[in-house]
Amino acid sequence: MDINKLIARVKNILLTPKTEWPVIAAEADTVEGLYKNYILIVAALTPVATFIGLVLFGIHVPFLGTIHIGFGSALTQLILGYALALGMAFVMALIINALAPTFGGTANLPQALKAAAYSYTAVWVVGILHILPGLGALVVLLVLAAAIYSIYLMYLGLPQTMKCPQDKAGGYTAVVVIIGIVLGWILAIVVGMASGVSAYSSGAFSHDSLLGESSPGFTPDKNSALGALAAIGQQAQQASQKMDAAQKSGDTNAQAAAATQMLGAVLGGGDKVEALAPDVLKPFVPDTLAGLKRNSLSAERNGALGMQFSEAEGHYSDGNGHNLHLEINDLGGAKGVLAMAGWAGVESDQETDHGYDKTYKQDDRLVHEQWDSQSKSGEYGFVLGGRFSVKVSGNADSVDQLKAAVNSVNLAGLEALKNQGVQKN
Protein backbone atom coordinates (compact mmCIF):
# COMPACT_ATOMS: atom_id res chain seq x y z
CA MET A 1 0.00 0.00 0.00
CA ASP A 2 1.35 3.39 -1.03
CA ILE A 3 -0.20 5.75 1.53
CA ASN A 4 0.82 8.86 -0.39
CA LYS A 5 -0.95 7.54 -3.47
CA LEU A 6 -4.03 6.81 -1.35
CA ILE A 7 -4.08 10.36 0.01
CA ALA A 8 -3.62 11.81 -3.46
CA ARG A 9 -6.47 9.68 -4.74
CA VAL A 10 -8.83 10.82 -1.96
CA LYS A 11 -7.93 14.44 -2.61
CA ASN A 12 -8.30 14.21 -6.38
CA ILE A 13 -11.54 12.23 -6.46
CA LEU A 14 -13.13 14.76 -4.10
CA LEU A 15 -11.80 17.96 -5.67
CA THR A 16 -11.17 17.14 -9.34
CA PRO A 17 -13.29 14.08 -10.19
CA LYS A 18 -13.71 14.90 -13.89
CA THR A 19 -9.99 14.60 -14.51
CA GLU A 20 -9.39 11.83 -11.95
CA TRP A 21 -11.90 9.29 -13.28
CA PRO A 22 -10.08 8.78 -16.61
CA VAL A 23 -6.88 8.16 -14.64
CA ILE A 24 -8.66 5.64 -12.41
CA ALA A 25 -10.26 3.84 -15.35
CA ALA A 26 -6.92 3.46 -17.13
CA GLU A 27 -5.20 1.86 -14.15
CA ALA A 28 -4.66 -1.91 -14.22
CA ASP A 29 -5.99 -3.20 -10.90
CA THR A 30 -7.62 -6.20 -9.25
CA VAL A 31 -10.36 -6.64 -6.69
CA GLU A 32 -7.74 -7.72 -4.15
CA GLY A 33 -5.53 -4.75 -4.95
CA LEU A 34 -8.38 -2.25 -4.61
CA TYR A 35 -9.27 -3.61 -1.20
CA LYS A 36 -5.69 -3.73 0.03
CA ASN A 37 -4.61 -0.34 -1.27
CA TYR A 38 -7.76 1.71 -0.73
CA ILE A 39 -10.99 0.23 0.59
CA LEU A 40 -9.63 -1.42 3.76
CA ILE A 41 -8.33 1.92 5.03
CA VAL A 42 -10.84 4.51 3.85
CA ALA A 43 -13.90 2.38 4.67
CA ALA A 44 -12.69 2.03 8.28
CA LEU A 45 -12.95 5.75 9.04
CA THR A 46 -16.71 5.85 9.65
CA PRO A 47 -17.07 2.76 11.90
CA VAL A 48 -14.04 3.68 14.01
CA ALA A 49 -15.21 7.28 14.40
CA THR A 50 -18.71 6.03 15.25
CA PHE A 51 -17.28 3.79 17.94
CA ILE A 52 -15.35 6.68 19.48
CA GLY A 53 -18.41 8.93 19.32
CA LEU A 54 -20.57 6.34 21.08
CA VAL A 55 -18.00 5.76 23.79
CA LEU A 56 -17.23 9.44 24.37
CA PHE A 57 -20.62 11.09 24.01
CA GLY A 58 -23.43 8.56 23.54
CA ILE A 59 -26.39 9.42 21.33
CA HIS A 60 -28.41 12.59 21.88
CA VAL A 61 -32.14 11.98 21.31
CA PRO A 62 -34.44 15.05 21.27
CA PHE A 63 -36.73 15.24 24.31
CA LEU A 64 -35.03 12.18 25.84
CA GLY A 65 -31.53 13.49 26.38
CA THR A 66 -28.30 11.56 25.92
CA ILE A 67 -28.49 7.79 25.70
CA HIS A 68 -25.24 6.02 26.55
CA ILE A 69 -24.25 2.85 24.74
CA GLY A 70 -22.43 0.05 26.49
CA PHE A 71 -18.79 -0.51 25.58
CA GLY A 72 -19.50 -4.00 24.26
CA SER A 73 -22.39 -2.79 22.09
CA ALA A 74 -20.26 0.03 20.68
CA LEU A 75 -17.48 -2.45 19.85
CA THR A 76 -20.01 -4.74 18.15
CA GLN A 77 -21.22 -1.74 16.16
CA LEU A 78 -17.64 -1.06 15.09
CA ILE A 79 -17.06 -4.61 13.85
CA LEU A 80 -20.40 -4.95 12.11
CA GLY A 81 -20.23 -1.45 10.62
CA TYR A 82 -16.81 -2.15 9.14
CA ALA A 83 -17.89 -5.51 7.77
CA LEU A 84 -20.96 -3.83 6.28
CA ALA A 85 -18.86 -1.15 4.58
CA LEU A 86 -16.49 -3.72 3.08
CA GLY A 87 -19.33 -5.98 2.01
CA MET A 88 -21.50 -3.21 0.56
CA ALA A 89 -18.65 -2.02 -1.65
CA PHE A 90 -18.38 -5.46 -3.22
CA VAL A 91 -22.15 -5.97 -3.48
CA MET A 92 -22.51 -2.62 -5.23
CA ALA A 93 -19.69 -3.63 -7.58
CA LEU A 94 -21.59 -6.81 -8.47
CA ILE A 95 -24.73 -4.75 -9.17
CA ILE A 96 -22.83 -2.24 -11.31
CA ASN A 97 -21.16 -5.07 -13.20
CA ALA A 98 -24.40 -6.99 -13.82
CA LEU A 99 -26.22 -3.88 -15.11
CA ALA A 100 -23.43 -2.73 -17.41
CA PRO A 101 -24.67 -4.45 -20.61
CA THR A 102 -28.21 -3.15 -20.01
CA PHE A 103 -26.92 0.41 -20.27
CA GLY A 104 -24.54 -0.18 -23.15
CA GLY A 105 -21.48 -0.71 -20.97
CA THR A 106 -18.86 -3.43 -20.65
CA ALA A 107 -18.93 -5.82 -17.69
CA ASN A 108 -15.66 -5.81 -15.77
CA LEU A 109 -15.65 -6.54 -12.03
CA PRO A 110 -12.47 -4.66 -11.04
CA GLN A 111 -13.71 -1.60 -12.95
CA ALA A 112 -17.12 -1.94 -11.27
CA LEU A 113 -15.42 -2.05 -7.87
CA LYS A 114 -13.55 1.12 -8.79
CA ALA A 115 -16.86 2.82 -9.59
CA ALA A 116 -18.35 1.73 -6.26
CA ALA A 117 -15.36 2.36 -3.99
CA TYR A 118 -14.25 5.72 -5.33
CA SER A 119 -17.85 6.96 -5.42
CA TYR A 120 -18.21 6.03 -1.76
CA THR A 121 -15.15 8.12 -0.86
CA ALA A 122 -17.11 11.26 0.02
CA VAL A 123 -19.34 9.40 2.49
CA TRP A 124 -16.46 7.41 3.98
CA VAL A 125 -14.28 10.48 4.57
CA VAL A 126 -17.16 12.54 5.95
CA GLY A 127 -17.76 9.69 8.38
CA ILE A 128 -14.80 10.83 10.48
CA LEU A 129 -17.16 13.35 12.06
CA HIS A 130 -19.28 10.58 13.54
CA ILE A 131 -16.90 11.17 16.41
CA LEU A 132 -19.05 14.24 17.22
CA PRO A 133 -22.67 13.03 17.38
CA GLY A 134 -23.75 16.24 19.13
CA LEU A 135 -23.87 18.19 15.87
CA GLY A 136 -27.55 17.32 15.60
CA ALA A 137 -29.64 18.30 12.58
CA LEU A 138 -26.64 19.86 10.88
CA VAL A 139 -25.11 16.41 10.75
CA VAL A 140 -28.03 15.04 8.77
CA LEU A 141 -27.74 17.80 6.19
CA LEU A 142 -24.00 17.37 5.80
CA VAL A 143 -24.19 13.60 5.45
CA LEU A 144 -26.98 14.03 2.92
CA ALA A 145 -24.78 16.44 0.98
CA ALA A 146 -21.96 13.88 0.99
CA ALA A 147 -24.33 11.17 -0.22
CA ILE A 148 -25.54 13.38 -3.05
CA TYR A 149 -21.97 14.16 -4.00
CA SER A 150 -21.20 10.43 -4.03
CA ILE A 151 -24.06 9.93 -6.50
CA TYR A 152 -22.57 12.68 -8.66
CA LEU A 153 -19.18 10.95 -8.46
CA MET A 154 -20.74 7.71 -9.66
CA TYR A 155 -22.50 9.52 -12.52
CA LEU A 156 -19.14 10.87 -13.64
CA GLY A 157 -17.36 7.56 -13.13
CA LEU A 158 -19.61 5.01 -14.83
CA PRO A 159 -18.90 6.17 -18.42
CA GLN A 160 -15.17 5.98 -17.69
CA THR A 161 -15.01 2.69 -15.78
CA MET A 162 -17.87 0.72 -17.37
CA LYS A 163 -17.68 2.32 -20.85
CA CYS A 164 -21.38 3.15 -20.95
CA PRO A 165 -22.60 5.94 -23.28
CA GLN A 166 -22.78 9.31 -21.57
CA ASP A 167 -26.47 9.68 -22.36
CA LYS A 168 -27.22 6.46 -20.43
CA ALA A 169 -25.11 7.31 -17.38
CA GLY A 170 -28.00 9.04 -15.60
CA GLY A 171 -30.34 6.06 -15.82
CA TYR A 172 -27.51 3.64 -14.97
CA THR A 173 -26.65 5.67 -11.87
CA ALA A 174 -30.29 5.97 -10.79
CA VAL A 175 -30.92 2.23 -10.92
CA VAL A 176 -27.69 1.43 -9.03
CA VAL A 177 -28.46 4.02 -6.35
CA ILE A 178 -32.03 2.81 -5.82
CA ILE A 179 -30.92 -0.79 -5.40
CA GLY A 180 -28.11 0.34 -3.12
CA ILE A 181 -30.48 2.35 -0.91
CA VAL A 182 -32.79 -0.62 -0.44
CA LEU A 183 -29.92 -2.99 0.36
CA GLY A 184 -28.27 -0.46 2.67
CA TRP A 185 -31.51 0.12 4.56
CA ILE A 186 -32.03 -3.60 5.09
CA LEU A 187 -28.46 -4.21 6.20
CA ALA A 188 -28.51 -1.19 8.54
CA ILE A 189 -31.52 -2.67 10.30
CA VAL A 190 -29.68 -5.97 10.68
CA VAL A 191 -26.62 -4.21 12.12
CA GLY A 192 -28.78 -2.16 14.49
CA MET A 193 -30.56 -5.28 15.74
CA ALA A 194 -27.31 -7.19 16.17
CA SER A 195 -25.51 -4.41 18.05
CA GLY A 196 -28.42 -2.84 19.91
CA VAL A 197 -27.54 0.56 18.45
CA SER A 198 -29.70 2.46 15.96
CA ALA A 199 -27.93 4.11 13.08
CA TYR A 200 -27.33 7.83 13.50
CA SER A 201 -25.88 10.47 11.27
CA SER A 202 -23.01 12.83 11.77
CA GLY A 203 -21.29 15.79 10.17
CA ALA A 204 -19.02 16.49 7.27
CA PHE A 205 -15.89 18.46 6.58
CA SER A 206 -15.91 21.53 4.44
CA HIS A 207 -13.32 21.35 1.67
CA ASP A 208 -11.14 23.86 3.48
CA SER A 209 -11.15 22.15 6.87
CA LEU A 210 -10.73 18.71 5.34
CA LEU A 211 -8.07 19.30 2.77
CA GLY A 212 -6.42 22.58 3.60
CA GLU A 213 -5.59 24.83 0.71
CA SER A 214 -5.47 23.00 -2.59
CA SER A 215 -2.10 22.75 -4.29
CA PRO A 216 -0.83 21.35 -7.57
CA GLY A 217 1.11 18.61 -5.77
CA PHE A 218 -0.05 15.73 -3.60
CA THR A 219 1.21 16.99 -0.21
CA PRO A 220 -1.81 17.90 1.97
CA ASP A 221 -1.76 20.85 4.33
CA LYS A 222 -0.30 19.55 7.61
CA ASN A 223 -3.03 21.47 9.45
CA SER A 224 -5.80 19.54 7.69
CA ALA A 225 -7.40 16.16 8.39
CA LEU A 226 -5.72 14.68 5.33
CA GLY A 227 -2.45 16.14 6.55
CA ALA A 228 -2.88 14.13 9.73
CA LEU A 229 -3.66 11.08 7.63
CA ALA A 230 -0.49 11.68 5.64
CA ALA A 231 1.59 11.77 8.82
CA ILE A 232 -0.01 8.53 9.96
CA GLY A 233 0.63 6.93 6.61
CA GLN A 234 4.33 7.73 6.67
CA GLN A 235 4.64 5.59 9.80
CA ALA A 236 2.52 2.70 8.47
CA GLN A 237 4.83 1.68 5.65
CA GLN A 238 6.43 -1.12 7.67
CA ALA A 239 3.08 -2.80 8.21
CA SER A 240 2.29 -2.39 4.52
CA GLN A 241 5.56 -4.07 3.56
CA LYS A 242 4.71 -7.04 5.78
CA MET A 243 1.37 -7.33 3.99
CA ASP A 244 3.10 -7.33 0.61
CA ALA A 245 5.49 -10.05 1.79
CA ALA A 246 2.58 -12.12 3.10
CA GLN A 247 0.77 -11.74 -0.21
CA LYS A 248 3.81 -13.04 -2.12
CA SER A 249 4.09 -16.01 0.22
CA GLY A 250 0.59 -17.20 -0.66
CA ASP A 251 -0.18 -17.88 3.01
CA THR A 252 -3.78 -16.71 3.50
CA ASN A 253 -3.47 -16.69 7.30
CA ALA A 254 -0.36 -14.53 7.09
CA GLN A 255 -2.13 -12.21 4.65
CA ALA A 256 -5.09 -11.78 7.00
CA ALA A 257 -2.80 -11.16 9.98
CA ALA A 258 -0.73 -8.63 8.02
CA ALA A 259 -3.85 -6.82 6.79
CA THR A 260 -5.14 -6.58 10.36
CA GLN A 261 -1.77 -5.30 11.56
CA MET A 262 -1.62 -2.70 8.80
CA LEU A 263 -5.12 -1.44 9.51
CA GLY A 264 -4.46 -1.30 13.23
CA ALA A 265 -1.25 0.64 12.65
CA VAL A 266 -2.94 3.20 10.42
CA LEU A 267 -5.93 3.73 12.71
CA GLY A 268 -3.62 3.78 15.73
CA GLY A 269 -1.76 6.79 14.39
CA GLY A 270 0.97 4.80 12.71
CA ASP A 271 1.76 2.86 15.89
CA LYS A 272 0.62 -0.46 17.27
CA VAL A 273 -1.01 0.26 20.64
CA GLU A 274 -1.72 -2.29 23.34
CA ALA A 275 -4.50 -0.89 25.52
CA LEU A 276 -3.89 -0.68 29.26
CA ALA A 277 -4.80 -3.80 31.17
CA PRO A 278 -7.94 -3.61 33.36
CA ASP A 279 -5.84 -3.80 36.54
CA VAL A 280 -3.87 -0.74 35.38
CA LEU A 281 -7.03 1.34 34.84
CA LYS A 282 -8.80 0.30 38.05
CA PRO A 283 -6.69 2.48 40.42
CA PHE A 284 -7.89 5.58 38.56
CA VAL A 285 -11.47 4.87 39.69
CA PRO A 286 -11.38 6.30 43.27
CA ASP A 287 -13.25 4.92 46.28
CA THR A 288 -15.19 8.18 46.60
CA LEU A 289 -16.12 10.82 44.05
CA ALA A 290 -17.53 14.25 44.92
CA GLY A 291 -18.31 12.95 48.41
CA LEU A 292 -20.21 9.90 47.09
CA LYS A 293 -19.19 6.33 47.92
CA ARG A 294 -18.37 3.94 45.11
CA ASN A 295 -20.79 1.00 45.04
CA SER A 296 -19.54 -0.81 41.93
CA LEU A 297 -16.36 -1.10 39.89
CA SER A 298 -15.72 -2.88 36.58
CA ALA A 299 -12.96 -2.99 33.98
CA GLU A 300 -12.42 -4.81 30.68
CA ARG A 301 -10.21 -4.90 27.60
CA ASN A 302 -11.38 -5.81 24.10
CA GLY A 303 -9.97 -5.82 20.60
CA ALA A 304 -11.12 -5.51 17.00
CA LEU A 305 -9.59 -4.76 13.58
CA GLY A 306 -6.07 -4.99 14.98
CA MET A 307 -6.89 -2.42 17.67
CA GLN A 308 -7.34 -2.75 21.42
CA PHE A 309 -9.60 -0.74 23.73
CA SER A 310 -10.04 -0.87 27.48
CA GLU A 311 -12.54 0.62 29.89
CA ALA A 312 -12.96 1.08 33.62
CA GLU A 313 -16.07 2.50 35.26
CA GLY A 314 -17.44 3.15 38.70
CA HIS A 315 -20.89 4.00 40.02
CA TYR A 316 -21.28 6.29 43.03
CA SER A 317 -24.30 7.00 45.22
CA ASP A 318 -25.31 8.32 48.64
CA GLY A 319 -28.59 6.40 48.73
CA ASN A 320 -30.60 9.62 48.59
CA GLY A 321 -30.92 10.09 44.86
CA HIS A 322 -27.47 11.50 44.20
CA ASN A 323 -25.69 9.35 41.63
CA LEU A 324 -22.56 9.73 39.55
CA HIS A 325 -20.99 7.51 36.91
CA LEU A 326 -17.26 7.72 36.14
CA GLU A 327 -16.02 6.21 32.89
CA ILE A 328 -12.39 5.99 31.77
CA ASN A 329 -11.58 4.63 28.31
CA ASP A 330 -8.26 3.84 26.70
CA LEU A 331 -8.85 4.58 22.99
CA GLY A 332 -5.20 4.24 22.02
CA GLY A 333 -6.01 1.70 19.33
CA ALA A 334 -7.82 4.44 17.43
CA LYS A 335 -5.74 7.43 18.44
CA GLY A 336 -5.02 8.16 14.78
CA VAL A 337 -8.71 8.82 14.14
CA LEU A 338 -8.85 10.90 17.32
CA ALA A 339 -5.98 13.00 15.98
CA MET A 340 -7.73 13.46 12.65
CA ALA A 341 -10.90 14.60 14.41
CA GLY A 342 -8.81 17.06 16.39
CA TRP A 343 -7.31 18.46 13.20
CA ALA A 344 -10.82 19.00 11.85
CA GLY A 345 -11.40 21.59 14.57
CA VAL A 346 -15.18 21.14 14.63
CA GLU A 347 -17.18 22.49 17.55
CA SER A 348 -20.88 22.24 18.32
CA ASP A 349 -23.14 24.17 20.69
CA GLN A 350 -26.85 23.44 21.16
CA GLU A 351 -29.08 25.25 23.63
CA THR A 352 -32.63 24.71 24.91
CA ASP A 353 -34.77 26.56 27.43
CA HIS A 354 -33.37 24.41 30.21
CA GLY A 355 -29.95 23.27 29.13
CA TYR A 356 -27.20 22.88 26.57
CA ASP A 357 -24.97 20.34 24.85
CA LYS A 358 -21.63 21.43 23.46
CA THR A 359 -18.32 20.07 22.21
CA TYR A 360 -15.25 22.27 22.00
CA LYS A 361 -11.45 22.35 22.08
CA GLN A 362 -9.73 23.60 25.24
CA ASP A 363 -5.98 23.40 25.83
CA ASP A 364 -5.65 20.82 23.03
CA ARG A 365 -8.35 18.68 24.61
CA LEU A 366 -11.59 17.67 22.92
CA VAL A 367 -14.21 18.51 25.58
CA HIS A 368 -17.86 17.50 25.80
CA GLU A 369 -20.23 19.22 28.23
CA GLN A 370 -23.97 18.69 28.66
CA TRP A 371 -26.38 20.03 31.29
CA ASP A 372 -30.15 19.93 31.95
CA SER A 373 -31.30 22.37 34.64
CA GLN A 374 -34.73 20.72 34.97
CA SER A 375 -33.44 17.28 35.89
CA LYS A 376 -30.27 18.67 37.48
CA SER A 377 -28.22 16.20 35.51
CA GLY A 378 -25.54 16.23 32.86
CA GLU A 379 -22.08 15.07 31.93
CA TYR A 380 -18.60 16.46 31.51
CA GLY A 381 -15.56 14.82 29.99
CA PHE A 382 -12.62 15.18 27.65
CA VAL A 383 -9.90 13.32 25.76
CA LEU A 384 -6.68 13.24 27.76
CA GLY A 385 -3.24 12.87 26.21
CA GLY A 386 -4.76 12.18 22.81
CA ARG A 387 -5.64 8.69 24.05
CA PHE A 388 -7.81 8.51 27.18
CA SER A 389 -11.43 9.54 27.59
CA VAL A 390 -12.44 10.60 31.11
CA LYS A 391 -16.11 11.36 31.72
CA VAL A 392 -18.45 11.88 34.69
CA SER A 393 -22.24 11.89 34.31
CA GLY A 394 -25.19 11.97 36.69
CA ASN A 395 -27.01 14.24 39.16
CA ALA A 396 -25.43 17.39 40.58
CA ASP A 397 -26.28 20.88 41.76
CA SER A 398 -24.43 22.31 38.76
CA VAL A 399 -22.18 21.29 35.91
CA ASP A 400 -19.31 22.75 37.92
CA GLN A 401 -19.67 19.86 40.35
CA LEU A 402 -19.29 17.42 37.49
CA LYS A 403 -16.18 19.28 36.33
CA ALA A 404 -14.77 19.16 39.86
CA ALA A 405 -15.48 15.43 40.01
CA VAL A 406 -13.55 14.82 36.78
CA ASN A 407 -10.65 16.95 37.98
CA SER A 408 -10.49 15.01 41.25
CA VAL A 409 -9.41 11.92 39.30
CA ASN A 410 -5.66 11.34 39.09
CA LEU A 411 -5.47 12.87 35.60
CA ALA A 412 -1.74 13.53 35.73
CA GLY A 413 -1.04 9.90 36.58
CA LEU A 414 -3.30 8.70 33.77
CA GLU A 415 -1.80 11.06 31.20
CA ALA A 416 1.67 9.84 32.18
CA LEU A 417 0.66 6.45 30.76
CA LYS A 418 -0.17 7.77 27.29
CA ASN A 419 2.91 6.11 25.77
CA GLN A 420 2.57 2.82 27.64
CA GLY A 421 1.97 -0.09 25.30
CA VAL A 422 2.81 2.00 22.22
CA GLN A 423 5.08 0.26 19.73
CA LYS A 424 6.50 2.81 17.35
CA ASN A 425 6.67 1.78 13.68
DAJO-V153044 format. One record per pair of residues at least 24 apart in sequence whose C-alpha atoms are under 8 Angstrom apart, sorted by the first residue. I is the first residue (numbers start at 0). J is the second residue. Records with the same first field share a line. If there is no record, write none. Layout:
# DAJO-V153044
I->J  J
This chain:
# DAJO-V153044
0->35  36  37  236  239  240  243
1->36  236
2->229  232  233  236
3->217  229  232  233
5->36  37
6->217  225  228  229
7->217  218
9->120
10->210
12->117  120  152
13->120  121
16->152  155
17->155
20->155  156  159  160
21->159  160
23->113  160
24->110  113  159  160
28->109
29->109
30->108  109  112
33->109  112  113
35->258
38->85  116
39->85  262
40->262  265
41->120  123  124
42->81  84  85  123
43->81  84  123
44->123  124  126  127  336
45->123  124  125  126  127  128  129
46->76  77  78  80  81  126
47->77  333  336
48->126  127  128  129  130  336  337
49->77  126  127  129  130
50->74  76  77  130
51->130  330
52->129  130  131  132
53->130  132
54->328
55->380  388  390
56->131  132  133  367
57->132
58->132  133
59->132  133  135
68->196
70->310
72->194  195  196
73->194  196
74->303
75->193  194
76->190  191  194  196
78->303  304
79->190  194
80->190
83->186
87->183
88->112  115  116
89->115
91->115  175  179
94->175
95->175
96->161
98->171
99->161  163  171
102->163  164  167  168  170  171
103->162  163  164  167
104->158  161  162  163  164
105->161  162  163
106->161
107->161
110->160  161
111->160  161
113->160
114->153  156  157  160
115->153
117->152
118->149  150  152  153  156
119->149
120->149
121->145  146  148  149
122->146  149
125->202  203  204
126->201  202  203
127->203  336  339  340
128->201  202  203  204  340
129->200  201  202
130->201  340
131->201  202  358
132->199  200  201  202
133->347  356  357  358
134->201  202  347  348
135->201
137->201  202
138->200  201  202  203
139->200  201  202
140->202
141->201  202  203
142->200  201  202  203
145->203
150->176
204->343
208->343  344
209->343
222->342
223->342  343
224->339  340  342  343
225->339
227->338  339  342
228->335  339
231->265  268  269  335
232->265  269
233->269
234->265  268  269  270  424
235->261  264  265  269  270  424
237->424
238->264  424
259->304  305
260->305
261->305
262->304  305
263->304  305  306  332  333
264->305
265->335
266->306  332  333  334  335  336
267->306  331  332  333  334  335  336
268->333  334  335  336  338
269->335  423  424
270->421  422  423  424
271->306  332  421  422  423  424
272->306  307  331  332  420  421  422
273->306  307  331  332  419  420  421
274->300  307  308  309  329  330  331  332  420
275->300  308  309  329  419  420
276->300  309
277->309  310  311
280->310  311  327
281->311
283->408  409  413
284->311  312  313  325  408
285->408
287->315
288->315  323  404  407
289->400  403  404  407
291->315  316  317  321  322  323
292->316  317
305->332
306->332  333
307->331  332
308->332
321->393  394  395
322->393  394
323->391  392  393  394
324->391  392  393
325->389  390  391  392
326->388  389  390  391
327->387  388  389  390
328->387  388  389
329->386  387  388
330->386  387  388
331->385  386  387
334->385  386
337->385  386
338->385
341->365
369->398
370->398
377->401
379->405
380->405
383->410  414
384->414  417
385->417
386->417
387->413  414  417
